[in-house]
């Protein structure tokens, strides 16, 4: 990350005639996670194809600045929302004029033709307002934020629920990584239609077991240490396995549940069989997966599960939650073993089956390596490009677009 600026557009050259795309993300670098990776990779692919693209992200401590991140202009914008208290409303009223000026300034400087929201939150509220004000077509991609958020923000925020319903009605295109997410949007938030655009994975990052930072036989779990990810369920399953299973558990990542997980490990007497490795860079994660007996994804709910793609890429046998979107792309017994992680006995049985059967592991690995080729970021970007080209002539309510310039 380099080149902090107060204004201006960086790296926005495009092929003449293609719409200019603002990817409006709930979070971005320096923060890491599934949404951040998705938007980063899509921005890179769009730029490689000659599209003008910027990322507009929520200011989560960076300050309202513009930076060049891996060749893509990123604007960190304030997104104040009202809360239920009088003080919260007063703070919102004071902060709103400056926040709106910054969003309008972003639109004047970049002149987007399509606003594409990723992971609807406060970013989506402002994107919706800008889409209406400038009569710009809106695209919305849900990443499971309405069901797989540890803080249950959509249950607590009437503002977000209302804005999401309005955005889904207005949107010229709505996508999600799985039918599970689309079905939830249809059931609870009034979506009509919608398309699946799966996640992708960087196929150039191939793991090497010989470079794994961990020795011996181990299960690997990777992700943000939040309750939804179900790492506590996996720790409890380890206790039921017993030491004679011959494997230990390595957990890679950090998050709010770390200390609670450490306490659970101590309570269950697993200190010598469970290792917390902290956050690793992507190459080290790939190597760790390549050396694992199995990669286990025990999420209580998983909108998609990029970790599954990473396991396939690195040649790791996969044990995957069946709660959420994984059932739409992981084939049980073929390229992964699907299991309900809330059923402790079933989770233990799935792990035992994979750990104890070398032929099963080899079959899962072979099938996964073939399957992962379907999930490239290039294919994800092409799917979005088709939608941009389809929607850029008219806004969601049929109004002609004026190139992002208010008339």
Beta strands, then each sheet from edge to edge (+ up, - down):
strand 1: 2-5
strand 2: 21-25
strand 3: 53-58
strand 4: 66-69
strand 5: 72-77
strand 6: 114-118
strand 7: 137-142
strand 8: 173-176
strand 9: 195-196
strand 10: 218-222
strand 11: 248-252
strand 12: 274-278
strand 13: 294-297
strand 14: 318-321
strand 15: 337-339
sheet 1: 1+ 4- 5+ 3+ 2+ 6+ 7+ 8+ 9+
sheet 2: 12+ 11+ 10+ 13+ 14+ 15+
end
